[in-house]
């Protein structure tokens, strides 16, 4: 279970983990309309009649892949309980509609992620779900490390990358004081990519870092002023 703010690298970590382990990765972007059938599978009608189609969770369990449920709290609680038999000593997945009990492949792994800052009474994991996982806390990297990430990901020079990181830190300090969420590492990468593509640093920051995170005029002015000061 990976917990941390949006855009801090949770999904990239899972992708890297799958690469290091040499395992296939099946990613599911969870949402409130997702049903248990979307995870385990369903019967479909085609020209040859009715056939069963495994869902992503079933495919991963059968073949020993990593199944990654991204932003799992967005799914309804009655949907996520389908993972319970897979995440305890049973390691099985009942396909009730098919009358089959799938035993998980020895290499099967299940990873879930969510942003604790977006939790509410209506959108939270049940304790019965949480206590089936080990947990890792993620946060934004240090300024030095984040500067290196921008330079390596986009080819941007480190001096400009460091300035972007400074703006990111300013925005993160405003969390809870007008901002629901600060500027993520992901948005910093987007801004760096725009700069590398020929967009001016000030305009890249406004388009990729300031405008996406707030519509509040006062907060925008504050962040725009920070951009102007840092890129003076």
TORKOL-4160 file (C-alpha; in steps of 0.2 Angstrom, whole numbers, padded with zeros to 4 digits, m for minus):
232
<pt num="1" X="0000" Y="0000" Z="0000"/>
<pt num="2" X="0008" Y="0016" Z="m0006"/>
<pt num="3" X="0002" Y="0032" Z="0002"/>
<pt num="4" X="0007" Y="0050" Z="m0003"/>
<pt num="5" X="0002" Y="0066" Z="m0012"/>
<pt num="6" X="m0002" Y="0067" Z="m0030"/>
<pt num="7" X="0012" Y="0067" Z="m0042"/>
<pt num="8" X="0026" Y="0062" Z="m0030"/>
<pt num="9" X="0031" Y="0046" Z="m0039"/>
<pt num="10" X="0020" Y="0032" Z="m0033"/>
<pt num="11" X="0016" Y="0025" Z="m0050"/>
<pt num="12" X="0033" Y="0027" Z="m0056"/>
<pt num="13" X="0039" Y="0017" Z="m0041"/>
<pt num="14" X="0028" Y="0003" Z="m0046"/>
<pt num="15" X="0033" Y="0003" Z="m0064"/>
<pt num="16" X="0052" Y="0003" Z="m0058"/>
<pt num="17" X="0048" Y="m0011" Z="m0046"/>
<pt num="18" X="0040" Y="m0022" Z="m0060"/>
<pt num="19" X="0055" Y="m0019" Z="m0071"/>
<pt num="20" X="0067" Y="m0023" Z="m0057"/>
<pt num="21" X="0058" Y="m0039" Z="m0053"/>
<pt num="22" X="0055" Y="m0044" Z="m0072"/>
<pt num="23" X="0036" Y="m0045" Z="m0069"/>
<pt num="24" X="0022" Y="m0040" Z="m0080"/>
<pt num="25" X="0012" Y="m0025" Z="m0073"/>
<pt num="26" X="m0007" Y="m0023" Z="m0075"/>
<pt num="27" X="m0012" Y="m0005" Z="m0069"/>
<pt num="28" X="m0030" Y="m0001" Z="m0065"/>
<pt num="29" X="m0036" Y="0017" Z="m0063"/>
<pt num="30" X="m0049" Y="0016" Z="m0050"/>
<pt num="31" X="m0065" Y="0027" Z="m0051"/>
<pt num="32" X="m0082" Y="0027" Z="m0042"/>
<pt num="33" X="m0091" Y="0019" Z="m0057"/>
<pt num="34" X="m0079" Y="0004" Z="m0056"/>
<pt num="35" X="m0088" Y="m0013" Z="m0052"/>
<pt num="36" X="m0082" Y="m0029" Z="m0045"/>
<pt num="37" X="m0085" Y="m0036" Z="m0063"/>
<pt num="38" X="m0073" Y="m0023" Z="m0070"/>
<pt num="39" X="m0059" Y="m0031" Z="m0059"/>
<pt num="40" X="m0063" Y="m0050" Z="m0060"/>
<pt num="41" X="m0072" Y="m0052" Z="m0077"/>
<pt num="42" X="m0088" Y="m0054" Z="m0085"/>
<pt num="43" X="m0098" Y="m0064" Z="m0098"/>
<pt num="44" X="m0098" Y="m0056" Z="m0116"/>
<pt num="45" X="m0109" Y="m0059" Z="m0131"/>
<pt num="46" X="m0101" Y="m0061" Z="m0148"/>
<pt num="47" X="m0104" Y="m0069" Z="m0164"/>
<pt num="48" X="m0100" Y="m0086" Z="m0157"/>
<pt num="49" X="m0111" Y="m0084" Z="m0142"/>
<pt num="50" X="m0107" Y="m0081" Z="m0124"/>
<pt num="51" X="m0089" Y="m0081" Z="m0118"/>
<pt num="52" X="m0080" Y="m0077" Z="m0102"/>
<pt num="53" X="m0067" Y="m0062" Z="m0102"/>
<pt num="54" X="m0055" Y="m0061" Z="m0087"/>
<pt num="55" X="m0054" Y="m0044" Z="m0079"/>
<pt num="56" X="m0037" Y="m0037" Z="m0075"/>
<pt num="57" X="m0036" Y="m0043" Z="m0057"/>
<pt num="58" X="m0040" Y="m0061" Z="m0063"/>
<pt num="59" X="m0027" Y="m0060" Z="m0077"/>
<pt num="60" X="m0014" Y="m0055" Z="m0064"/>
<pt num="61" X="m0018" Y="m0068" Z="m0052"/>
<pt num="62" X="m0018" Y="m0082" Z="m0065"/>
<pt num="63" X="m0002" Y="m0077" Z="m0073"/>
<pt num="64" X="0009" Y="m0070" Z="m0059"/>
<pt num="65" X="0008" Y="m0052" Z="m0063"/>
<pt num="66" X="0008" Y="m0037" Z="m0052"/>
<pt num="67" X="m0009" Y="m0029" Z="m0051"/>
<pt num="68" X="m0008" Y="m0011" Z="m0047"/>
<pt num="69" X="m0024" Y="m0002" Z="m0041"/>
<pt num="70" X="m0021" Y="0016" Z="m0043"/>
<pt num="71" X="m0031" Y="0028" Z="m0032"/>
<pt num="72" X="m0040" Y="0014" Z="m0024"/>
<pt num="73" X="m0051" Y="0025" Z="m0013"/>
<pt num="74" X="m0060" Y="0032" Z="m0028"/>
<pt num="75" X="m0068" Y="0014" Z="m0030"/>
<pt num="76" X="m0083" Y="0010" Z="m0020"/>
<pt num="77" X="m0080" Y="0000" Z="m0004"/>
<pt num="78" X="m0091" Y="m0014" Z="m0010"/>
<pt num="79" X="m0080" Y="m0016" Z="m0025"/>
<pt num="80" X="m0063" Y="m0016" Z="m0017"/>
<pt num="81" X="m0069" Y="m0030" Z="m0005"/>
<pt num="82" X="m0066" Y="m0042" Z="m0019"/>
<pt num="83" X="m0048" Y="m0042" Z="m0016"/>
<pt num="84" X="m0049" Y="m0048" Z="0002"/>
<pt num="85" X="m0048" Y="m0067" Z="m0002"/>
<pt num="86" X="m0032" Y="m0063" Z="m0013"/>
<pt num="87" X="m0024" Y="m0053" Z="0001"/>
<pt num="88" X="m0024" Y="m0065" Z="0016"/>
<pt num="89" X="m0018" Y="m0083" Z="0019"/>
<pt num="90" X="m0031" Y="m0090" Z="0006"/>
<pt num="91" X="m0023" Y="m0081" Z="m0010"/>
<pt num="92" X="m0039" Y="m0086" Z="m0020"/>
<pt num="93" X="m0051" Y="m0076" Z="m0031"/>
<pt num="94" X="m0069" Y="m0083" Z="m0032"/>
<pt num="95" X="m0077" Y="m0080" Z="m0049"/>
<pt num="96" X="m0095" Y="m0082" Z="m0043"/>
<pt num="97" X="m0103" Y="m0079" Z="m0060"/>
<pt num="98" X="m0092" Y="m0093" Z="m0067"/>
<pt num="99" X="m0092" Y="m0105" Z="m0053"/>
<pt num="100" X="m0073" Y="m0105" Z="m0052"/>
<pt num="101" X="m0061" Y="m0102" Z="m0038"/>
<pt num="102" X="m0044" Y="m0095" Z="m0045"/>
<pt num="103" X="m0029" Y="m0099" Z="m0035"/>
<pt num="104" X="m0016" Y="m0085" Z="m0036"/>
<pt num="105" X="0000" Y="m0089" Z="m0045"/>
<pt num="106" X="0015" Y="m0089" Z="m0033"/>
<pt num="107" X="0022" Y="m0074" Z="m0041"/>
<pt num="108" X="0006" Y="m0063" Z="m0040"/>
<pt num="109" X="0007" Y="m0047" Z="m0031"/>
<pt num="110" X="m0006" Y="m0034" Z="m0027"/>
<pt num="111" X="m0001" Y="m0015" Z="m0025"/>
<pt num="112" X="m0013" Y="m0001" Z="m0021"/>
<pt num="113" X="m0011" Y="0017" Z="m0019"/>
<pt num="114" X="m0020" Y="0033" Z="m0013"/>
<pt num="115" X="m0018" Y="0051" Z="m0008"/>
<pt num="116" X="m0021" Y="0052" Z="0011"/>
<pt num="117" X="m0025" Y="0071" Z="0009"/>
<pt num="118" X="m0041" Y="0066" Z="m0001"/>
<pt num="119" X="m0048" Y="0055" Z="0012"/>
<pt num="120" X="m0065" Y="0058" Z="0019"/>
<pt num="121" X="m0078" Y="0048" Z="0028"/>
<pt num="122" X="m0086" Y="0043" Z="0011"/>
<pt num="123" X="m0069" Y="0039" Z="0003"/>
<pt num="124" X="m0058" Y="0029" Z="0013"/>
<pt num="125" X="m0052" Y="0011" Z="0014"/>
<pt num="126" X="m0060" Y="m0001" Z="0026"/>
<pt num="127" X="m0049" Y="m0006" Z="0041"/>
<pt num="128" X="m0052" Y="m0024" Z="0035"/>
<pt num="129" X="m0044" Y="m0019" Z="0018"/>
<pt num="130" X="m0030" Y="m0008" Z="0025"/>
<pt num="131" X="m0024" Y="m0022" Z="0037"/>
<pt num="132" X="m0021" Y="m0034" Z="0023"/>
<pt num="133" X="m0006" Y="m0024" Z="0017"/>
<pt num="134" X="0011" Y="m0017" Z="0022"/>
<pt num="135" X="0012" Y="0002" Z="0019"/>
<pt num="136" X="0025" Y="0014" Z="0012"/>
<pt num="137" X="0024" Y="0033" Z="0015"/>
<pt num="138" X="0029" Y="0043" Z="0000"/>
<pt num="139" X="0032" Y="0062" Z="0000"/>
<pt num="140" X="0040" Y="0074" Z="m0012"/>
<pt num="141" X="0059" Y="0072" Z="m0014"/>
<pt num="142" X="0072" Y="0084" Z="m0006"/>
<pt num="143" X="0076" Y="0099" Z="m0017"/>
<pt num="144" X="0093" Y="0092" Z="m0022"/>
<pt num="145" X="0086" Y="0075" Z="m0027"/>
<pt num="146" X="0071" Y="0084" Z="m0036"/>
<pt num="147" X="0083" Y="0095" Z="m0046"/>
<pt num="148" X="0092" Y="0080" Z="m0052"/>
<pt num="149" X="0076" Y="0071" Z="m0057"/>
<pt num="150" X="0071" Y="0086" Z="m0068"/>
<pt num="151" X="0088" Y="0087" Z="m0076"/>
<pt num="152" X="0088" Y="0069" Z="m0079"/>
<pt num="153" X="0070" Y="0067" Z="m0085"/>
<pt num="154" X="0070" Y="0082" Z="m0097"/>
<pt num="155" X="0088" Y="0087" Z="m0100"/>
<pt num="156" X="0085" Y="0104" Z="m0093"/>
<pt num="157" X="0101" Y="0112" Z="m0085"/>
<pt num="158" X="0102" Y="0111" Z="m0066"/>
<pt num="159" X="0102" Y="0129" Z="m0063"/>
<pt num="160" X="0085" Y="0131" Z="m0071"/>
<pt num="161" X="0079" Y="0115" Z="m0063"/>
<pt num="162" X="0083" Y="0121" Z="m0046"/>
<pt num="163" X="0073" Y="0137" Z="m0049"/>
<pt num="164" X="0058" Y="0126" Z="m0054"/>
<pt num="165" X="0060" Y="0117" Z="m0038"/>
<pt num="166" X="0061" Y="0133" Z="m0028"/>
<pt num="167" X="0044" Y="0138" Z="m0035"/>
<pt num="168" X="0037" Y="0120" Z="m0031"/>
<pt num="169" X="0042" Y="0123" Z="m0013"/>
<pt num="170" X="0034" Y="0139" Z="m0012"/>
<pt num="171" X="0018" Y="0132" Z="m0018"/>
<pt num="172" X="0019" Y="0117" Z="m0006"/>
<pt num="173" X="0021" Y="0129" Z="0009"/>
<pt num="174" X="0004" Y="0136" Z="0004"/>
<pt num="175" X="m0005" Y="0119" Z="0006"/>
<pt num="176" X="m0019" Y="0122" Z="0019"/>
<pt num="177" X="m0018" Y="0141" Z="0017"/>
<pt num="178" X="m0027" Y="0142" Z="0001"/>
<pt num="179" X="m0021" Y="0127" Z="m0009"/>
<pt num="180" X="m0028" Y="0109" Z="m0007"/>
<pt num="181" X="m0012" Y="0102" Z="m0015"/>
<pt num="182" X="0005" Y="0109" Z="m0019"/>
<pt num="183" X="0014" Y="0108" Z="m0035"/>
<pt num="184" X="0019" Y="0090" Z="m0038"/>
<pt num="185" X="0035" Y="0083" Z="m0045"/>
<pt num="186" X="0025" Y="0078" Z="m0060"/>
<pt num="187" X="0020" Y="0096" Z="m0064"/>
<pt num="188" X="0038" Y="0102" Z="m0062"/>
<pt num="189" X="0043" Y="0089" Z="m0075"/>
<pt num="190" X="0029" Y="0096" Z="m0087"/>
<pt num="191" X="0036" Y="0114" Z="m0085"/>
<pt num="192" X="0054" Y="0108" Z="m0088"/>
<pt num="193" X="0048" Y="0099" Z="m0104"/>
<pt num="194" X="0040" Y="0115" Z="m0110"/>
<pt num="195" X="0056" Y="0125" Z="m0107"/>
<pt num="196" X="0066" Y="0112" Z="m0116"/>
<pt num="197" X="0054" Y="0114" Z="m0130"/>
<pt num="198" X="0057" Y="0133" Z="m0132"/>
<pt num="199" X="0043" Y="0140" Z="m0120"/>
<pt num="200" X="0049" Y="0154" Z="m0109"/>
<pt num="201" X="0052" Y="0149" Z="m0091"/>
<pt num="202" X="0039" Y="0161" Z="m0084"/>
<pt num="203" X="0026" Y="0156" Z="m0096"/>
<pt num="204" X="0030" Y="0137" Z="m0094"/>
<pt num="205" X="0028" Y="0139" Z="m0075"/>
<pt num="206" X="0011" Y="0148" Z="m0077"/>
<pt num="207" X="0004" Y="0135" Z="m0089"/>
<pt num="208" X="0011" Y="0119" Z="m0081"/>
<pt num="209" X="0013" Y="0124" Z="m0063"/>
<pt num="210" X="0001" Y="0138" Z="m0057"/>
<pt num="211" X="m0014" Y="0137" Z="m0068"/>
<pt num="212" X="m0018" Y="0118" Z="m0066"/>
<pt num="213" X="m0018" Y="0119" Z="m0047"/>
<pt num="214" X="m0029" Y="0134" Z="m0043"/>
<pt num="215" X="m0042" Y="0145" Z="m0049"/>
<pt num="216" X="m0041" Y="0157" Z="m0034"/>
<pt num="217" X="m0035" Y="0174" Z="m0041"/>
<pt num="218" X="m0026" Y="0179" Z="m0025"/>
<pt num="219" X="m0016" Y="0163" Z="m0025"/>
<pt num="220" X="m0012" Y="0164" Z="m0043"/>
<pt num="221" X="m0005" Y="0182" Z="m0041"/>
<pt num="222" X="0006" Y="0175" Z="m0026"/>
<pt num="223" X="0013" Y="0161" Z="m0036"/>
<pt num="224" X="0015" Y="0172" Z="m0052"/>
<pt num="225" X="0025" Y="0184" Z="m0041"/>
<pt num="226" X="0036" Y="0170" Z="m0035"/>
<pt num="227" X="0039" Y="0164" Z="m0053"/>
<pt num="228" X="0044" Y="0182" Z="m0058"/>
<pt num="229" X="0055" Y="0184" Z="m0043"/>
<pt num="230" X="0064" Y="0167" Z="m0045"/>
<pt num="231" X="0066" Y="0170" Z="m0064"/>
<pt num="232" X="0071" Y="0188" Z="m0062"/>
